[in-house]
Amino acid sequence: MDHVAEFLGKIHPIVLHFPLALLVIGAAAECVRLFRDSPFLARAVTWLFALGAVTAILSAGSGWLLAAHEHIRSDQKATLESHRWLGVATAVVSSLAWLAAARDSLPPPRRSVRRILALAAGLLVMATGYFGGELVWGRDWFQPREQSSP
């Protein structure tokens, strides 16, 4: 059974790209709806958050399994905890965004909740990805590199 859990953890780098793309595009589509709403965009947002939420849950679960089977350096533990809990928050918030998007005929005050959840899901997935990048490539991975002179 431990081999199955280890395998499922190793698929984390494969699975994580789906929620990242789907939730960011879903949040962007929800922002477009502020200016030009349509039945097509409403369906697109619902499907983007449905697929994004399901894959976020799979990604969070596989990430926890990966962390349980990989050696984590002591200087990475705080980064791992941030990444791990942001991943859980992403799964929860994206699921709530999916539920809110599925109830498209909401009165105006509740539309704001849908929009806030959509934006929060997009921001959370980006923050989660940032800390995941730190785990893989180090703390300065997002900094511009100095150019060497010819």
C-alpha positions in Angstrom: 0.0 0.0 0.0 2.9 2.3 0.7 4.0 2.0 -2.9 0.6 3.1 -4.2 0.7 6.2 -1.9 4.3 6.9 -3.1 3.2 6.6 -6.7 0.2 8.9 -6.2 2.5 11.4 -4.6 4.8 11.3 -7.6 2.0 12.3 -9.9 1.7 15.7 -8.1 3.9 17.5 -10.6 1.8 16.2 -13.5 -1.7 16.9 -11.9 -0.9 20.4 -10.5 -0.8 22.1 -13.8 -4.5 21.5 -14.5 -5.9 23.4 -11.6 -3.3 26.2 -12.1 -4.4 26.9 -15.6 -8.1 26.2 -15.2 -8.5 28.4 -12.1 -6.5 31.3 -13.4 -8.5 31.2 -16.7 -11.8 30.8 -14.7 -10.9 33.9 -12.6 -10.1 35.9 -15.7 -13.3 34.8 -17.4 -15.3 35.9 -14.3 -13.6 39.3 -14.5 -14.6 39.5 -18.2 -18.2 38.9 -17.1 -18.1 42.2 -15.1 -18.0 44.0 -18.4 -19.6 41.6 -20.9 -21.7 38.8 -19.5 -23.1 36.1 -21.6 -24.6 32.6 -21.2 -21.5 31.2 -22.9 -19.2 32.9 -20.3 -21.4 31.7 -17.5 -21.2 28.1 -18.6 -17.5 28.4 -19.3 -16.8 29.8 -15.8 -18.9 27.0 -14.2 -16.9 24.3 -16.2 -13.6 25.9 -15.6 -14.2 26.0 -11.8 -15.7 22.5 -11.8 -12.7 20.9 -13.5 -10.3 23.3 -11.6 -11.8 22.3 -8.2 -11.7 18.6 -8.9 -8.1 18.7 -10.1 -7.2 21.1 -7.2 -8.4 18.4 -4.8 -6.4 15.7 -6.6 -3.4 18.0 -6.7 -3.6 18.8 -3.0 -4.0 15.1 -2.0 -1.1 14.0 -4.2 1.0 16.8 -2.9 0.5 15.7 0.7 1.4 12.2 -0.3 4.5 13.4 -2.1 5.6 15.4 1.0 5.2 12.3 3.1 7.5 10.2 0.9 10.2 12.8 0.0 13.0 14.1 2.0 12.3 17.7 3.0 15.3 19.8 4.1 14.9 21.6 7.4 15.2 25.0 5.7 12.3 24.1 3.4 9.8 23.0 6.1 8.2 26.5 6.5 7.9 26.8 2.7 6.3 23.3 2.5 3.8 24.2 5.2 2.8 27.4 3.3 2.6 25.5 0.1 0.6 22.7 1.6 -2.0 24.8 3.4 -2.4 27.2 0.5 -3.0 24.1 -1.6 -5.8 23.0 0.7 -7.2 26.5 0.8 -7.2 26.5 -3.1 -9.1 23.3 -3.2 -11.7 24.5 -0.7 -12.1 28.0 -2.3 -12.2 26.7 -5.8 -14.9 24.2 -4.8 -16.9 27.1 -3.3 -16.4 29.1 -6.5 -17.7 26.2 -8.5 -20.8 26.0 -6.4 -21.3 29.8 -6.7 -20.8 29.7 -10.5 -23.2 26.8 -10.9 -26.0 29.0 -9.3 -25.7 31.6 -12.0 -29.1 33.2 -11.5 -28.0 34.8 -8.2 -29.3 38.2 -7.1 -26.7 41.0 -7.3 -25.4 40.8 -3.8 -24.6 37.1 -4.2 -22.9 37.7 -7.6 -20.3 39.6 -5.6 -19.7 36.5 -3.5 -19.2 34.5 -6.7 -16.8 37.1 -8.1 -14.8 37.3 -4.8 -14.5 33.5 -4.7 -13.4 33.3 -8.3 -10.7 35.9 -7.7 -9.6 34.3 -4.5 -9.3 30.9 -6.2 -7.2 32.4 -8.9 -4.9 34.3 -6.5 -4.6 31.3 -4.1 -3.5 29.0 -6.9 -0.9 31.4 -8.0 0.4 31.8 -4.4 0.4 28.1 -4.0 2.4 27.7 -7.2 4.9 30.3 -6.0 5.7 28.4 -2.9 5.8 25.2 -4.9 8.4 26.8 -7.1 10.4 27.7 -4.1 10.4 24.1 -3.0 11.7 22.9 -6.4 14.0 25.7 -7.5 15.0 27.5 -4.3 14.1 30.8 -2.6 15.4 33.1 -5.3 13.8 31.3 -8.3 11.5 34.2 -9.1 14.2 36.9 -9.0 15.7 38.2 -12.2 19.1 36.7 -13.0 22.1 38.9 -13.4 23.4 39.0 -16.9 27.0 38.2 -17.5 29.0 40.5 -19.6 30.3 39.1 -22.9 
